Amino acid sequence: MNSDKPRHAPQSQFPVRDGHLHIGGIALPRLAQRVGRTPFYAYDRALLTARARELRAALPAGLRLHYSLKANPMPALVQHMSSLVDGLDVASGGELKVALDTGMQAQHISFAGPGKTDAELTQAIAAGAVLHLESLRELESVARIGEALGLRPMVMLRINPDFELKSSGMKMGGGPRQFGVDVEQAPQLLRRISELGLDWQGLHIFSGSQCLNAQAIAETQSKTFELALRLADHAAQAPRLLNIGGGFGIPYFAGETALQVGPIADNLAHWLPRAQAALGGATVALELGRYLVGEAGIYVTQVIDRKVSRGQVFLVTDGGMHHHLAASGNLGQVIRKNYPVAVGNRMNEKSGETVSVVGPLCTPLDMLAERMELPAADVGDLIVIFQSGAYGCSASPSAFLGHPQALEVLV
Ligand SMILES: *Cc1c(COP(=O)(O)O)cnc(C)c1O
C-alpha cells in the first residue's frame, strides 16, 4: 500500500449495485432525484435498526439503552430511534420537544446539560421528564419551580467524577468541568435533594465521548460503578437508576478500527449483578449518540465545477463546511483528516486521480476531502461523505455565507 497517499477508513455498510451506492435500498442517483436537490443527508432506517439490535444482543440483558438526541435530532430519525431504545436523553428545551413528540413516556426522557433556564426547567417539570441536576443553584430552582407548579420534580444528580475516559476524542469528566457537580460536593447535594423532597431517581456519571478503545471504556465503567456504590451511601434512599454514560466511538480516519463491544459487555456482565445487589435493585442505563446513528448516515453533494490549479484537481461542490463542519475538520480536530469519501455514482470505477473536494464558501477551511484518490469525477457526479449520521447537519454553521440548508431524509 502506498503510505504517503492520504487514505481513509474503508466503508462497507451500504451495498453497491451497478456502480451505484444504495441507501435504504435506493440507488443514490434515484434517491437524489427523489429528494429533489443536493446537498442532502440520508439516514438508513435498516442500518439504524440493525445497529441497535446488534448492540442489545451483545450487551447483558436488563441494561437500559438510551439515545442522546445531540448526535442527531432529526425528528423522523428520533421517532425511529424511540422504538429501538428505552429512553431518550436531551440537552435543551428544543430537543425535549422532539423527544416528547415521539410519544416516549416522559419518565424515560432525561434532560442534562449546564445552564438550563427557568423556562426549560418549567417545560421539563410540567412534562414529567427527569432533570439531571448540574449545580446547587439549578437544584434550588427546580425545587422552587416544582412547588409553584404543584408538581414533584423527578431528578438525577449528575456527577463530575474524579477520573476521565482515557483515549476518548472528547473528555467530559474528571478535572475542573462545567458538567455536573464535583464528586466532592455530591453528598451535600444529595442531602439537599432529600430536604427539599424532590423525587430522586439516581446518579448520572458521563466521562467522555468518541472512544474506540474497549479496554479504556471498560475501565472507566468499573470506576463509575465503584463511585456510584460509594456515593449511594450518602443518599436517603436507594437510587432507582444509574446512568453510566457511554462514550462508544466509531472509526472515521485511516488506521482506526471499529470498537470491540465484547470486552465492554463482559465487564458489564460482571458489574450488573453486583451493582444491583448493592443499590437495592437499581437499573443501569447506557447513553449513546454517535455509536447508534453515526455510521447509518451519509452526506451527498454534487460536483458543480472541476478545476485544475497548478496541477492539482479541485472538485467544487454545492455542499461544504456550512453543512458538515466535522468533515471539514473544523469541529474539534487538531490536525485535519479526511472522512471516508466516495463518488457515489461511480463505485465500480478504479481510483483514477488525486483530488480535493471543496465547497462553495470563500474560505480555505471549506474542504471536505484533501488530496484523496477517487475515480475521475466531473460536473454532476455525486460525492458521498460517510460516517455522517452523527454531529453532521445540526452541528454545522448553516447560515455561514447564505447558501441553502442541507435537506435530510430517512430512507
Ligand atoms: C454528548 C453526550 C452524549 C452522547 O455522546 P456520543 O459520543 O454521541 O455517544 C451522551 N451523554 C451526554 C451527557 C452527552 O453530553
The ligand as an SDF file (V2000), in Angstrom:
LIG
                    3D

 15 15  0  0  0  0  0  0  0  0999 V2000
  -22.8280   14.2370   24.0440 C   0  0  0  0  0  0  0  0  0  0  0  0
  -23.3570   13.3870   25.1200 C   0  0  0  0  0  0  0  0  0  0  0  0
  -23.7030   12.0570   24.8640 C   0  0  0  0  0  0  0  0  0  0  0  0
  -23.5480   11.4110   23.5140 C   0  0  0  0  0  0  0  0  0  0  0  0
  -22.2190   11.2530   23.1640 O   0  0  0  0  0  0  0  0  0  0  0  0
  -21.8410   10.3340   21.9180 P   0  0  0  0  0  0  0  0  0  0  0  0
  -20.3760   10.4510   21.7820 O   0  0  0  0  0  0  0  0  0  0  0  0
  -22.5730   10.8820   20.7230 O   0  0  0  0  0  0  0  0  0  0  0  0
  -22.2970    8.9510   22.2140 O   0  0  0  0  0  0  0  0  0  0  0  0
  -24.2030   11.3090   25.8930 C   0  0  0  0  0  0  0  0  0  0  0  0
  -24.3890   11.8440   27.1210 N   0  0  0  0  0  0  0  0  0  0  0  0
  -24.0760   13.1150   27.4010 C   0  0  0  0  0  0  0  0  0  0  0  0
  -24.2980   13.6380   28.7710 C   0  0  0  0  0  0  0  0  0  0  0  0
  -23.5590   13.9360   26.4190 C   0  0  0  0  0  0  0  0  0  0  0  0
  -23.2420   15.1930   26.7030 O   0  0  0  0  0  0  0  0  0  0  0  0
  1  2  1  0
  2  3  1  0
  2 14  2  0
  3  4  1  0
  3 10  2  0
  4  5  1  0
  5  6  1  0
  6  7  2  0
  6  8  1  0
  6  9  1  0
 10 11  1  0
 11 12  2  0
 12 13  1  0
 12 14  1  0
 14 15  1  0
M  END
$$$$
